[in-house]
Amino acid sequence: MKICFYGVGGVGGFYGAIVTQNYSNEHDVYFIARGKHKDAINANGFKLKKSGGEEVIHVQPKLCTNSVKELPVCDIVILSVKAYDLENAVNDISKIANENTIILPLLNGVDIYDRIREHFKIGIVLPACVYIGTHIESPGIIFQKGGSNIIYMGSDPNNPKFNLSPLFDLFNGASIAYEFKENVNVEIWSKYMFIAAYGLVTAAYCKTLGEVYNDRELNKITKAIMEEINEIARKMNIFLEDKIIEKSIDKARQFPHDVKTSFQRDVELKGKVNEGDIFGGTIIRLGEEFGINTPFTEKIYKKLVN
């Protein structure tokens, strides 16, 4: 098979390294990367380091490039980019896909499938989310620490009967943890509740996860945003577990006090070039669409965009 990892940062790089390690002699594995990251991979190969230093995976894909013009039509595309790069990525993928190409997007957000389908009508797009803790340590090197490393995915609403066994076989052979869910939106929205609410509040107030959790007022704001998200999900007939808000709030206790959310780090590093729209923007738009008031999200998002 022809397999493309479009974006090999923390998430795409983790799975790209594992698939390349297991299948480089059997399948053609391609990486799409940019800048110094791409240059380092081509010069020295690609490394995945795991916490504790107990394992280092060192691989070389068949090709690492920043241009899909160098790639053939692919059977599977693992898409892992920031949301603000999604439209460009989808336009690129359309050039290496046909009606049987399986696209697995591993991005934050509850409307990623819809965003992709706005620009991409062919192929098989799977709603999905992933729980993983990874980041680029330096060009060409990914560090993995924390997370269950499990992918949740569901069938393409436009092609619910499509045979996904090539993807399942690929993951099974590489011991990649995944679960196929009939209603994967429950998993997607459950994750979103945590990352969107805490992401918005930590970024808006320049506070770490622990600081937000332990601050009575910021904790109340975070919980209120989660309640707005839960109301929208219910209106969309996506019913999360009864105590999802309490569990989402308490997830912050699982992290060191000084941990920053990935959205907060992006805001600090890149200013207005960030994923704010998939958090604040999406909540506000869906609230308007389904008649749900979102005053807390609107207040916090306004602090970030002004």
C-alpha positions as CSV (number, residue, x, y, z in Angstrom):
1,M,0.0,0.0,0.0
2,K,0.9,3.7,-0.3
3,I,0.6,5.4,3.1
4,C,1.0,9.1,3.7
5,F,1.5,10.8,7.0
6,Y,0.5,14.4,6.2
7,G,2.1,16.2,9.1
8,V,4.6,14.5,11.3
9,G,4.6,16.6,14.4
10,G,3.9,15.1,17.8
11,V,0.8,13.0,16.7
12,G,1.6,12.2,13.1
13,G,5.2,11.6,13.9
14,F,4.4,9.1,16.7
15,Y,2.2,6.9,14.4
16,G,4.4,7.6,11.4
17,A,7.5,6.2,13.2
18,I,5.6,3.1,14.4
19,V,4.1,2.3,10.9
20,T,7.4,2.9,9.2
21,Q,9.3,0.7,11.6
22,N,6.8,-2.2,11.1
23,Y,6.1,-1.9,7.4
24,S,8.9,-0.1,5.5
25,N,9.7,-3.4,3.6
26,E,6.1,-4.1,2.8
27,H,4.5,-0.7,2.1
28,D,5.6,2.6,0.8
29,V,5.4,5.2,3.6
30,Y,5.6,8.9,2.9
31,F,6.0,11.9,5.2
32,I,4.8,15.4,4.5
33,A,6.9,17.8,6.6
34,R,8.3,21.3,6.4
35,G,11.4,23.4,7.1
36,K,14.1,22.2,9.5
37,H,12.0,19.2,10.5
38,K,11.9,17.9,6.9
39,D,15.6,18.6,6.4
40,A,16.6,16.8,9.6
41,I,14.5,13.7,8.6
42,N,16.1,13.5,5.2
43,A,19.6,14.0,6.6
44,N,19.5,11.9,9.7
45,G,16.3,9.9,9.7
46,F,13.3,10.2,12.0
47,K,13.4,9.4,15.7
48,L,10.7,8.7,18.2
49,K,11.8,8.8,21.8
50,K,9.6,7.5,24.6
51,S,9.5,8.7,28.2
52,G,12.2,7.1,30.5
53,G,14.4,6.6,27.5
54,E,13.6,2.9,27.4
55,E,13.0,2.9,23.6
56,V,14.0,4.9,20.6
57,I,12.6,4.2,17.2
58,H,14.8,5.3,14.3
59,V,13.3,5.1,10.8
60,Q,13.6,6.5,7.4
61,P,10.4,6.8,5.3
62,K,10.5,6.1,1.6
63,L,10.2,9.9,1.0
64,C,9.9,13.0,3.2
65,T,8.9,16.0,1.3
66,N,6.9,19.2,1.6
67,S,5.1,18.7,-1.7
68,V,2.5,16.2,-2.6
69,K,3.5,16.5,-6.2
70,E,6.2,14.0,-5.5
71,L,3.7,11.4,-4.1
72,P,1.5,8.9,-5.9
73,V,-2.2,8.3,-5.2
74,C,-2.3,6.9,-1.6
75,D,-4.4,4.2,-0.1
76,I,-4.3,5.6,3.4
77,V,-3.6,9.2,4.6
78,I,-3.1,10.0,8.3
79,L,-3.8,13.7,8.6
80,S,-2.2,15.4,11.6
81,V,-2.0,19.2,11.2
82,K,-3.1,22.2,13.2
83,A,-6.6,23.3,12.4
84,Y,-5.4,26.6,10.8
85,D,-3.5,24.5,8.2
86,L,-6.4,22.1,7.5
87,E,-7.8,23.7,4.4
88,N,-4.4,23.8,2.7
89,A,-3.8,20.2,3.8
90,V,-7.1,19.0,2.4
91,N,-6.5,20.7,-0.9
92,D,-3.1,18.9,-1.1
93,I,-4.6,15.5,-0.1
94,S,-7.2,15.9,-2.9
95,K,-4.3,15.5,-5.4
96,I,-3.1,12.2,-3.9
97,A,-6.5,10.6,-3.2
98,N,-9.2,8.8,-5.1
99,E,-12.6,7.4,-4.2
100,N,-11.0,4.5,-2.2
101,T,-8.5,6.5,-0.2
102,I,-9.0,6.3,3.5
103,I,-8.3,9.6,5.3
104,L,-7.9,9.4,9.1
105,P,-7.8,13.0,10.6
106,L,-6.2,13.2,14.0
107,L,-6.9,16.8,15.0
108,N,-8.6,18.6,17.8
109,G,-12.1,19.8,17.2
110,V,-15.7,18.5,16.9
111,D,-16.3,19.7,13.4
112,I,-13.2,18.5,11.6
113,Y,-15.2,16.0,9.5
114,D,-17.4,18.8,8.2
115,R,-14.5,21.1,7.6
116,I,-12.8,18.5,5.5
117,R,-16.0,17.7,3.6
118,E,-16.4,21.4,2.7
119,H,-13.4,21.0,0.4
120,F,-13.0,17.3,-0.3
121,K,-15.9,15.3,-1.7
122,I,-14.2,12.0,-2.7
123,G,-12.5,9.4,-0.6
124,I,-13.4,8.0,2.9
125,V,-13.0,10.4,5.8
126,L,-13.3,8.9,9.3
127,P,-14.4,11.0,12.3
128,A,-11.8,10.4,14.9
129,C,-9.9,11.6,17.9
130,V,-6.7,10.5,19.7
131,Y,-5.5,10.6,23.3
132,I,-1.7,11.1,23.3
133,G,1.0,13.2,24.8
134,T,3.7,14.0,22.3
135,H,5.7,16.9,20.9
136,I,8.6,17.8,18.6
137,E,11.7,17.7,20.9
138,S,14.0,19.0,18.1
139,P,13.9,18.8,14.3
140,G,13.6,15.2,13.3
141,I,12.9,14.0,16.8
142,I,9.5,13.3,18.5
143,F,9.2,12.8,22.3
144,Q,6.2,10.8,23.7
145,K,5.2,11.2,27.3
146,G,1.8,10.3,28.6
147,G,-1.5,9.6,27.1
148,S,-3.2,6.3,26.4
149,N,-2.1,6.5,22.8
150,I,-5.5,5.2,21.7
151,I,-7.3,6.3,18.5
152,Y,-11.1,6.3,18.5
153,M,-12.7,6.3,15.1
154,G,-16.0,5.7,13.4
155,S,-17.3,5.1,9.9
156,D,-17.6,7.8,7.3
157,P,-21.2,9.1,7.4
158,N,-21.2,9.4,3.6
159,N,-19.8,5.9,3.2
160,P,-20.8,3.9,6.3
161,K,-20.3,0.4,4.7
162,F,-16.9,1.0,3.2
163,N,-14.4,-1.8,4.0
164,L,-11.9,-0.4,6.4
165,S,-10.0,-3.7,6.9
166,P,-6.8,-2.3,5.3
167,L,-6.5,0.4,8.0
168,F,-7.5,-2.1,10.8
169,D,-4.9,-4.6,9.5
170,L,-2.2,-1.9,9.4
171,F,-2.9,-0.9,13.0
172,N,-3.2,-4.4,14.3
173,G,0.1,-5.4,12.7
174,A,1.9,-2.5,14.2
175,S,0.2,-2.9,17.7
176,I,-1.4,0.6,17.4
177,A,-4.2,0.9,19.9
178,Y,-7.6,1.9,18.4
179,E,-11.3,1.4,18.9
180,F,-13.9,1.5,16.3
181,K,-17.1,3.1,17.7
182,E,-20.6,3.1,16.3
183,N,-21.1,6.5,17.8
184,V,-17.6,8.0,17.9
185,N,-19.0,11.5,18.4
186,V,-19.4,10.7,22.1
187,E,-15.6,10.2,22.3
188,I,-14.8,13.2,20.2
189,W,-17.1,15.5,22.2
190,S,-15.9,14.1,25.5
191,K,-12.3,14.9,24.6
192,Y,-13.3,18.3,23.2
193,M,-15.0,19.3,26.4
194,F,-11.7,19.1,28.3
195,I,-9.3,20.6,25.7
196,A,-11.6,23.4,24.6
197,A,-12.7,24.7,28.0
198,Y,-9.3,24.4,29.6
199,G,-7.5,25.6,26.5
200,L,-9.6,28.7,26.2
201,V,-9.2,29.7,29.9
202,T,-5.5,28.9,30.2
203,A,-4.7,30.9,27.1
204,A,-7.0,33.9,27.9
205,Y,-5.6,34.2,31.5
206,C,-2.0,33.0,30.9
207,K,-2.4,30.4,33.6
208,T,-1.3,26.8,33.8
209,L,-3.7,23.9,34.1
210,G,-3.0,23.6,37.8
211,E,-3.5,27.4,38.4
212,V,-6.8,27.3,36.6
213,Y,-8.0,24.2,38.5
214,N,-7.0,25.8,41.9
215,D,-8.4,29.2,41.2
216,R,-12.1,29.3,42.3
217,E,-13.2,31.9,39.7
218,L,-11.3,30.4,36.8
219,N,-12.5,27.0,37.7
220,K,-16.1,28.3,37.6
221,I,-15.6,29.8,34.2
222,T,-14.1,26.6,32.9
223,K,-17.0,24.6,34.2
224,A,-19.5,27.1,32.6
225,I,-17.9,26.6,29.2
226,M,-18.1,22.9,29.6
227,E,-21.8,23.2,30.4
228,E,-22.3,25.2,27.2
229,I,-20.5,22.5,25.2
230,N,-22.6,19.8,26.9
231,E,-25.9,21.7,26.0
232,I,-24.9,22.0,22.4
233,A,-24.0,18.3,22.2
234,R,-27.4,17.4,23.6
235,K,-29.1,19.5,21.0
236,M,-27.2,17.6,18.4
237,N,-28.4,14.3,20.0
238,I,-24.9,13.5,21.3
239,F,-25.4,12.4,24.9
240,L,-22.3,12.3,27.0
241,E,-22.0,10.4,30.3
242,D,-23.9,11.9,33.3
243,K,-20.9,13.2,35.2
244,I,-18.8,14.2,32.2
245,I,-18.4,17.8,33.4
246,E,-17.1,16.8,36.8
247,K,-14.8,14.3,35.3
248,S,-13.5,16.8,32.7
249,I,-12.8,19.4,35.4
250,D,-11.0,16.8,37.5
251,K,-8.8,15.6,34.6
252,A,-6.6,18.7,35.3
253,R,-5.5,17.0,38.5
254,Q,-3.8,14.2,36.5
255,F,-1.3,16.7,35.1
256,P,1.6,18.5,36.9
257,H,0.6,21.9,38.3
258,D,2.8,23.8,35.8
259,V,1.6,22.1,32.6
260,K,0.3,24.4,29.9
261,T,-2.3,23.4,27.4
262,S,-1.2,23.0,23.8
263,F,-3.5,25.8,22.8
264,Q,-2.0,28.1,25.4
265,R,1.5,27.3,24.1
266,D,0.4,28.1,20.5
267,V,-1.1,31.4,21.6
268,E,2.2,32.3,23.4
269,L,4.4,31.3,20.5
270,K,2.3,32.3,17.5
271,G,-0.1,35.0,18.7
272,K,-3.2,35.0,16.5
273,V,-2.1,32.1,14.3
274,N,-3.6,29.4,16.5
275,E,-6.5,27.0,16.8
276,G,-8.9,29.3,18.6
277,D,-11.5,29.1,16.0
278,I,-12.0,25.3,16.5
279,F,-12.6,26.0,20.2
280,G,-14.2,29.4,20.7
281,G,-15.4,29.9,17.2
282,T,-17.0,26.5,16.8
283,I,-18.8,26.7,20.2
284,I,-20.2,30.1,19.4
285,R,-21.4,29.1,15.9
286,L,-23.0,25.9,17.0
287,G,-24.6,27.7,19.9
288,E,-26.2,30.2,17.5
289,E,-27.3,27.3,15.1
290,F,-29.0,25.3,17.9
291,G,-30.3,28.1,20.0
292,I,-27.9,27.7,22.9
293,N,-26.5,30.8,24.7
294,T,-22.8,30.7,25.1
295,P,-21.9,33.9,27.1
296,F,-18.9,32.4,28.9
297,T,-17.3,31.1,25.7
298,E,-18.0,34.4,24.0
299,K,-16.4,36.4,26.8
300,I,-13.2,34.3,26.9
301,Y,-12.9,34.0,23.1
302,K,-13.2,37.8,22.8
303,K,-10.2,38.2,25.1
304,L,-8.2,36.1,22.8
305,V,-9.2,37.6,19.4
306,N,-9.1,41.3,20.4
